[in-house]
Amino acid sequence: MPVAIFYDAESRTVLAELSGDIDHCSAASLRAPVDEEVMKRLPLRLMLDFENVPFMDSSGIGLIIGRSKLITDLGGSLIVVNPKPEVRRIMELAGVGRLCSIVFNEHRTLIGGMKI
């Protein structure tokens, strides 16, 4: 499965752990389950974990932009977590940091029972 989704009720956070390459063919299979969980839970925070994403093209940028719009329309915020240097560069070139926070955390910790 290219995405594992977790919810922490205490912090009202949805964490989506993405995996594999994100391109035109795979973006839709990531988008649908994330959107479903966001609409079901109405979280304050959506975290997209890119730790296991080795490659991303413009479809990945579209994935981020769409989830940013969805969560901000609901009054929440988006955080992108742990992109690899190659993926981070694409995000920087596209200006993703203007839409959301990008967090790098080598040591994953538990917050409200969720690893980030």
Contacts in CASP RR format, 6 or more apart in sequence:
PFRMAT RR
TARGET T0000
AUTHOR 0000-0000-0000
METHOD contacts of the structure
MODEL  1
MPVAIFYDAESRTVLAELSGDIDHCSAASLRAPVDEEVMKRLPLRLMLDF
ENVPFMDSSGIGLIIGRSKLITDLGGSLIVVNPKPEVRRIMELAGVGRLC
SIVFNEHRTLIGGMKI
1 19 0 8 1.000
2 18 0 8 1.000
2 19 0 8 1.000
2 20 0 8 1.000
2 26 0 8 1.000
2 29 0 8 1.000
2 30 0 8 1.000
3 16 0 8 1.000
3 17 0 8 1.000
3 18 0 8 1.000
3 19 0 8 1.000
3 29 0 8 1.000
3 30 0 8 1.000
3 33 0 8 1.000
3 34 0 8 1.000
4 16 0 8 1.000
4 17 0 8 1.000
4 19 0 8 1.000
5 14 0 8 1.000
5 15 0 8 1.000
5 16 0 8 1.000
5 17 0 8 1.000
5 33 0 8 1.000
5 34 0 8 1.000
5 37 0 8 1.000
6 14 0 8 1.000
6 15 0 8 1.000
6 17 0 8 1.000
6 114 0 8 1.000
7 13 0 8 1.000
7 14 0 8 1.000
7 15 0 8 1.000
7 37 0 8 1.000
7 41 0 8 1.000
7 43 0 8 1.000
8 15 0 8 1.000
8 111 0 8 1.000
8 112 0 8 1.000
8 113 0 8 1.000
8 114 0 8 1.000
10 112 0 8 1.000
11 44 0 8 1.000
11 45 0 8 1.000
11 111 0 8 1.000
11 112 0 8 1.000
11 114 0 8 1.000
12 41 0 8 1.000
12 42 0 8 1.000
12 43 0 8 1.000
12 44 0 8 1.000
12 45 0 8 1.000
13 43 0 8 1.000
13 44 0 8 1.000
13 45 0 8 1.000
13 46 0 8 1.000
13 47 0 8 1.000
13 114 0 8 1.000
14 34 0 8 1.000
14 37 0 8 1.000
14 38 0 8 1.000
14 41 0 8 1.000
14 43 0 8 1.000
14 45 0 8 1.000
14 46 0 8 1.000
14 47 0 8 1.000
15 47 0 8 1.000
15 49 0 8 1.000
15 114 0 8 1.000
15 115 0 8 1.000
15 116 0 8 1.000
16 30 0 8 1.000
16 33 0 8 1.000
16 34 0 8 1.000
16 37 0 8 1.000
16 46 0 8 1.000
16 47 0 8 1.000
16 48 0 8 1.000
16 49 0 8 1.000
17 49 0 8 1.000
17 51 0 8 1.000
17 52 0 8 1.000
18 30 0 8 1.000
18 48 0 8 1.000
18 49 0 8 1.000
18 50 0 8 1.000
18 52 0 8 1.000
18 53 0 8 1.000
19 52 0 8 1.000
19 53 0 8 1.000
20 26 0 8 1.000
20 52 0 8 1.000
20 53 0 8 1.000
20 54 0 8 1.000
20 55 0 8 1.000
21 53 0 8 1.000
21 54 0 8 1.000
21 55 0 8 1.000
21 56 0 8 1.000
22 30 0 8 1.000
22 53 0 8 1.000
22 55 0 8 1.000
22 56 0 8 1.000
22 57 0 8 1.000
22 59 0 8 1.000
22 60 0 8 1.000
22 63 0 8 1.000
23 55 0 8 1.000
23 56 0 8 1.000
23 57 0 8 1.000
23 59 0 8 1.000
23 60 0 8 1.000
24 57 0 8 1.000
24 59 0 8 1.000
26 59 0 8 1.000
27 59 0 8 1.000
27 60 0 8 1.000
27 62 0 8 1.000
27 63 0 8 1.000
30 63 0 8 1.000
31 63 0 8 1.000
31 66 0 8 1.000
31 67 0 8 1.000
34 46 0 8 1.000
34 48 0 8 1.000
34 67 0 8 1.000
35 67 0 8 1.000
35 70 0 8 1.000
38 46 0 8 1.000
38 67 0 8 1.000
38 70 0 8 1.000
38 71 0 8 1.000
38 74 0 8 1.000
42 74 0 8 1.000
43 71 0 8 1.000
43 74 0 8 1.000
43 76 0 8 1.000
44 75 0 8 1.000
44 76 0 8 1.000
44 77 0 8 1.000
45 71 0 8 1.000
45 76 0 8 1.000
45 77 0 8 1.000
45 78 0 8 1.000
45 79 0 8 1.000
46 67 0 8 1.000
46 70 0 8 1.000
46 71 0 8 1.000
46 76 0 8 1.000
46 77 0 8 1.000
46 78 0 8 1.000
46 79 0 8 1.000
47 78 0 8 1.000
47 79 0 8 1.000
47 80 0 8 1.000
47 81 0 8 1.000
47 116 0 8 1.000
48 63 0 8 1.000
48 64 0 8 1.000
48 67 0 8 1.000
48 78 0 8 1.000
48 79 0 8 1.000
48 80 0 8 1.000
48 81 0 8 1.000
49 81 0 8 1.000
49 82 0 8 1.000
49 116 0 8 1.000
50 56 0 8 1.000
50 80 0 8 1.000
50 81 0 8 1.000
50 82 0 8 1.000
50 83 0 8 1.000
50 84 0 8 1.000
50 87 0 8 1.000
51 81 0 8 1.000
51 82 0 8 1.000
51 83 0 8 1.000
51 84 0 8 1.000
53 83 0 8 1.000
53 84 0 8 1.000
53 87 0 8 1.000
54 84 0 8 1.000
54 86 0 8 1.000
54 87 0 8 1.000
55 86 0 8 1.000
55 87 0 8 1.000
56 87 0 8 1.000
56 90 0 8 1.000
57 90 0 8 1.000
58 94 0 8 1.000
61 90 0 8 1.000
61 91 0 8 1.000
61 94 0 8 1.000
61 96 0 8 1.000
64 78 0 8 1.000
64 80 0 8 1.000
64 91 0 8 1.000
64 96 0 8 1.000
64 99 0 8 1.000
64 100 0 8 1.000
65 99 0 8 1.000
67 78 0 8 1.000
68 78 0 8 1.000
68 99 0 8 1.000
68 100 0 8 1.000
71 77 0 8 1.000
71 78 0 8 1.000
72 78 0 8 1.000
77 100 0 8 1.000
77 101 0 8 1.000
78 99 0 8 1.000
78 100 0 8 1.000
78 101 0 8 1.000
79 100 0 8 1.000
79 101 0 8 1.000
79 102 0 8 1.000
79 103 0 8 1.000
80 91 0 8 1.000
80 96 0 8 1.000
80 97 0 8 1.000
80 100 0 8 1.000
80 101 0 8 1.000
80 102 0 8 1.000
80 103 0 8 1.000
81 102 0 8 1.000
81 103 0 8 1.000
81 104 0 8 1.000
81 105 0 8 1.000
81 116 0 8 1.000
82 103 0 8 1.000
82 104 0 8 1.000
82 105 0 8 1.000
83 91 0 8 1.000
83 102 0 8 1.000
83 104 0 8 1.000
88 102 0 8 1.000
91 97 0 8 1.000
91 102 0 8 1.000
96 102 0 8 1.000
103 116 0 8 1.000
105 116 0 8 1.000
108 115 0 8 1.000
108 116 0 8 1.000
109 115 0 8 1.000
109 116 0 8 1.000
END
